[in-house]
Amino acid sequence: MIRLLRYSLFLVVLSACNRHFHVSEVKPAHYEVKSSKNDSIALLSALPYKQKLDSEMKQVIAYSDSNLTKDGNDVSLGNFACGTVDDYVRVNKNELAGKHIVILNRGGLRNNLPAGEITKGHIFELMPFDNEVVILKISGEKIIEMINSMIKDKKLISRNLSFTSKDKEALDIKIWGSPFNIKHEYYVVTTDYLAMGGDNCSFFAQPISYETTKLKLRDVMINYCLTLTKINKHIIPERNSDVRISK
């Protein structure tokens, strides 16, 4: 400490005697940071969890007769996604049968699914977001706004809803095969992302009622796949669309 003080005083005196003296170079000190023993222990402790996760992602949960995609005009992936939600409603919310529409967004489906084995990892890649499935009750007027958005942006995919479009006008709208009535109220099963206005879904704002299932869309898909496998059924891709849009 005394030595440091002496050196500091020397610099002060030197600076006072010679105004033109400048420090020409400053060399920062380098300190080596080594991983501690505790860090290594933590990594080793986490390894079994990583191995368990890797094994879980490789679990085969279903089989598909052919690939499911959203490429071009192919709607097989969208039909699959909407179908898993529809099946959830059928099993758990049967009181909504004949009254509900499933609406998802095409852009939320991030990866196609291959033919053959479908693993849990495939579903995580398809739906990496933690979006929850929610149930909204909205007016017939809001349904028309929703359909107009479908015609304009082509971002939304649906189930239990059919219509044709000509000159950007929806015609022959049907819900569960029955003619649409603008004076009725309908249930829309969708994600919390869309319910909060994602992908320009402002028509979902201020619904008549809002219910969360507390289930992630990804888990709904996984449960559907496991159910099919349990009853020895495969995923059979549906490539037809209930929406017909003519220019």
Long-range contacts (C-beta under 8 A, 24 or more apart in sequence): 56-120, 57-119, 57-120, 57-121, 57-124, 58-119, 58-120, 58-121, 59-119, 59-120, 60-117, 60-118, 60-119, 61-118, 61-119, 61-120, 61-123, 61-222, 61-225, 61-226, 61-229, 62-117, 62-118, 62-225, 62-226, 62-228, 62-229, 62-234, 62-235, 63-116, 63-117, 63-118, 63-229, 63-234, 63-235, 64-113, 64-114, 64-115, 64-116, 64-118, 64-234, 64-235, 64-237, 65-115, 65-234, 65-235, 65-236, 65-237, 66-115, 66-237, 67-112, 67-113, 67-114, 67-115, 67-237, 68-112, 68-113, 68-235, 68-237, 69-112, 69-113, 70-106, 70-109, 70-112, 71-112, 74-239, 75-157, 75-238, 75-239, 75-240, 75-241, 76-237, 76-238, 76-239, 77-109, 77-112, 77-113, 77-126, 78-104, 78-106, 78-109, 78-157, 79-157, 79-159, 79-237, 79-238, 79-239, 79-240, 80-113, 80-235, 80-237, 80-238, 81-109, 81-126, 81-127, 81-157, 81-217, 81-221, 82-157, 82-158, 82-159, 83-159, 83-224, 83-238, 84-220, 84-221, 84-223, 84-224, 84-225, 85-133, 85-159, 85-189, 85-217, 85-220, 86-159, 86-160, 86-189, 87-224, 87-227, 88-133, 88-189, 88-213, 88-215, 88-220, 88-223, 88-224, 89-189, 92-213, 93-135, 96-135, 96-187, 96-189, 98-176, 98-178, 99-175, 99-176, 99-186, 99-187, 100-135, 100-160, 100-186, 100-187, 100-188, 100-189, 101-143, 101-158, 101-159, 101-160, 101-161, 101-175, 101-186, 101-187, 101-188, 101-189, 102-158, 102-159, 102-160, 102-188, 102-189, 102-190, 103-146, 103-156, 103-157, 103-158, 103-161, 103-188, 103-189, 103-190, 103-194, 104-156, 104-157, 104-158, 104-190, 104-191, 104-194, 104-217, 105-155, 105-156, 105-157, 105-191, 105-193, 105-194, 105-198, 105-199, 106-154, 106-155, 106-156, 106-157, 107-155, 107-199, 108-191, 108-193, 113-235, 118-225, 118-235, 120-222, 123-218, 123-221, 123-222, 123-225, 124-218, 126-218, 126-221, 127-216, 127-217, 127-218, 127-221, 128-218, 129-193, 129-217, 129-218, 130-216, 130-218, 131-191, 131-192, 131-193, 131-216, 131-217, 131-218, 132-191, 132-192, 132-212, 132-213, 132-214, 132-215, 132-216, 132-217, 133-189, 133-190, 133-191, 133-192, 133-212, 133-213, 133-215, 133-216, 133-217, 133-220, 134-189, 134-190, 134-191, 134-192, 134-195, 134-210, 134-211, 134-212, 134-213, 135-187, 135-188, 135-189, 135-209, 135-210, 135-211, 135-212, 135-213, 136-187, 136-188, 136-189, 136-190, 136-195, 136-204, 136-207, 136-208, 136-209, 136-210, 136-211, 137-185, 137-186, 137-187, 137-188, 137-207, 137-208, 137-209, 138-185, 138-186, 138-188, 138-203, 138-204, 138-207, 138-208, 139-185, 139-208, 140-180, 140-181, 140-182, 140-183, 140-184, 140-185, 140-186, 141-182, 142-203, 142-204, 142-207, 143-173, 143-180, 143-182, 143-186, 143-188, 144-170, 144-182, 145-202, 145-203, 146-188, 146-201, 146-203, 146-204, 147-173, 149-200, 149-201, 149-203, 150-243, 151-245, 153-199, 153-200, 155-199, 155-200, 156-194, 156-199, 156-201, 158-242, 158-243, 159-242, 161-242, 161-243, 162-242, 162-243, 163-242, 163-243, 163-244, 164-243, 164-244, 164-245, 164-246, 165-243, 165-244, 165-245, 165-246, 166-246, 191-217
